[in-house]
């Protein structure tokens, strides 16, 4: 069985992945650029895979996995809905918001990996941290290129 602290930390990561998955799906539905739509669907799928894997880890250890997202994620969705409606470029706005979300997710994964007690769980989180780093870097590159075009 996972220690309560480890279970809580992994459930936090699962919730964050559910938030990211939902955010990417929303973005894919609302942007007009077909390349961004495809990328955002891919990113949503990656978040779903990470959440699914972490859920299995919790279940295997007798814990109760998180099934939804976080309150912060829901609030961010509302904020993004409103601010996107006010933006003159939804594609750019979603890229900015998603890159910021990736940065937050990356930092939380980094923090939580140092806090877990189980070395096996730390290895699993490290594997997912590498994936999150790649998705963050992709979003940052896109944000930087779109920002350069705007200025």
C-alpha positions as CSV (number, residue, x, y, z in Angstrom):
1,X,0.0,0.0,0.0
2,X,1.2,3.5,-0.8
3,X,2.0,5.7,2.2
4,X,-0.6,8.4,2.7
5,X,1.8,11.1,1.7
6,X,2.8,9.2,-1.5
7,X,-0.8,8.5,-2.4
8,X,-1.7,12.2,-1.9
9,X,1.2,13.4,-4.0
10,X,0.4,11.0,-6.9
11,X,-3.2,11.9,-6.7
12,X,-2.2,15.6,-7.1
13,X,-0.2,14.6,-10.2
14,X,-3.2,12.7,-11.6
15,X,-5.5,15.6,-11.0
16,X,-3.0,17.9,-12.8
17,X,-2.9,15.6,-15.7
18,X,-6.7,15.5,-15.9
19,X,-6.7,19.3,-15.8
20,X,-4.1,19.4,-18.6
21,X,-6.0,16.9,-20.7
22,X,-9.2,18.9,-20.4
23,X,-7.4,22.2,-21.1
24,X,-5.7,20.7,-24.3
25,X,-9.1,19.3,-25.5
26,X,-10.7,22.7,-25.0
27,X,-7.9,24.4,-26.9
28,X,-8.1,21.9,-29.7
29,X,-11.8,22.6,-30.1
30,X,-11.4,26.3,-30.1
31,X,-8.3,27.1,-32.1
32,X,-8.5,27.6,-35.9
33,X,-5.1,26.4,-36.9
34,X,-5.2,22.8,-38.0
35,X,-1.6,22.1,-36.9
36,X,-2.4,23.5,-33.4
37,X,-5.5,21.4,-33.3
38,X,-3.5,18.2,-34.0
39,X,-0.8,19.2,-31.5
40,X,-3.3,19.9,-28.8
41,X,-5.1,16.6,-29.3
42,X,-1.7,14.8,-29.1
43,X,-0.9,16.7,-25.9
44,X,-4.3,15.8,-24.4
45,X,-3.6,12.2,-25.2
46,X,-0.2,12.3,-23.5
47,X,-1.7,13.8,-20.4
48,X,-4.4,11.0,-20.4
49,X,-1.7,8.3,-20.7
50,X,0.3,9.7,-17.8
51,X,-2.9,10.0,-15.6
52,X,-3.8,6.4,-16.6
53,X,-0.4,5.1,-15.7
54,X,-0.3,6.9,-12.4
55,X,-3.8,5.7,-11.6
56,X,-2.7,2.1,-12.1
57,X,0.2,2.7,-9.8
58,X,-2.1,3.9,-7.0
59,X,-4.6,1.1,-7.6
60,X,-1.8,-1.5,-7.6
61,X,-0.7,-0.3,-4.2
62,X,-4.2,-0.4,-2.8
63,X,-4.8,3.3,-2.9
64,X,-7.8,5.3,-4.2
65,X,-6.8,7.2,-7.4
66,X,-8.0,10.7,-8.2
67,X,-10.7,10.6,-10.8
68,X,-11.2,14.2,-11.6
69,X,-9.3,17.4,-11.9
70,X,-8.4,20.1,-9.4
71,X,-10.3,23.2,-8.4
72,X,-7.4,25.3,-9.7
73,X,-7.7,23.6,-13.1
74,X,-11.4,24.3,-13.2
75,X,-10.8,28.0,-12.3
76,X,-8.1,28.2,-15.0
77,X,-10.6,26.9,-17.6
78,X,-13.1,29.6,-16.7
79,X,-10.3,32.3,-16.8
80,X,-9.2,31.0,-20.2
81,X,-12.7,31.0,-21.6
82,X,-13.2,34.6,-20.6
83,X,-9.8,35.9,-21.7
84,X,-9.9,34.0,-25.0
85,X,-13.2,35.7,-25.8
86,X,-11.5,39.0,-25.2
87,X,-8.5,38.2,-27.3
88,X,-8.1,39.0,-30.9
89,X,-6.0,35.9,-31.6
90,X,-7.3,32.7,-29.9
91,X,-4.5,30.6,-31.3
92,X,-1.8,32.7,-29.8
93,X,-3.8,33.1,-26.5
94,X,-4.1,29.3,-26.1
95,X,-0.5,28.8,-26.8
96,X,0.5,31.3,-24.2
97,X,-1.9,29.8,-21.6
98,X,-0.9,26.2,-22.3
99,X,2.8,27.0,-22.1
100,X,2.3,28.6,-18.8
101,X,0.3,25.6,-17.7
102,X,3.1,23.3,-18.9
103,X,5.6,25.3,-16.8
104,X,3.4,24.9,-13.7
105,X,3.0,21.2,-14.3
106,X,6.7,20.7,-14.8
107,X,7.5,22.5,-11.5
108,X,4.9,20.5,-9.6
109,X,6.3,17.2,-11.0
110,X,9.8,18.3,-10.1
111,X,8.7,19.2,-6.5
112,X,6.7,16.0,-6.0
113,X,9.4,13.7,-7.2
114,X,11.6,14.9,-4.4
115,X,8.9,14.4,-1.8
116,X,7.8,10.8,-2.4
117,X,9.1,8.1,-0.2
118,X,8.9,5.2,-2.5
119,X,12.0,4.9,-4.8
120,X,9.9,2.9,-7.4
121,X,7.3,5.6,-7.5
122,X,10.0,8.2,-7.8
123,X,11.3,6.3,-10.9
124,X,7.8,6.3,-12.4
125,X,7.3,10.0,-11.8
126,X,10.8,10.7,-13.2
127,X,9.8,8.9,-16.4
128,X,6.7,11.1,-16.7
129,X,8.7,14.2,-15.8
130,X,10.8,13.6,-18.8
131,X,7.7,13.5,-21.0
132,X,6.3,16.6,-19.4
133,X,9.7,18.3,-20.1
134,X,9.4,17.5,-23.8
135,X,5.8,18.7,-24.0
136,X,6.8,21.9,-22.2
137,X,9.7,22.5,-24.5
138,X,7.4,22.0,-27.5
139,X,4.9,24.5,-26.3
140,X,7.7,27.0,-25.4
141,X,9.2,26.8,-28.9
142,X,5.7,27.4,-30.4
143,X,5.1,30.3,-28.1
144,X,8.5,31.8,-28.9
145,X,8.0,31.5,-32.6
146,X,4.5,33.0,-32.5
147,X,5.7,35.8,-30.2
148,X,8.5,36.6,-32.7
149,X,6.0,36.9,-35.5
150,X,3.8,39.2,-33.5
151,X,6.6,41.6,-32.7
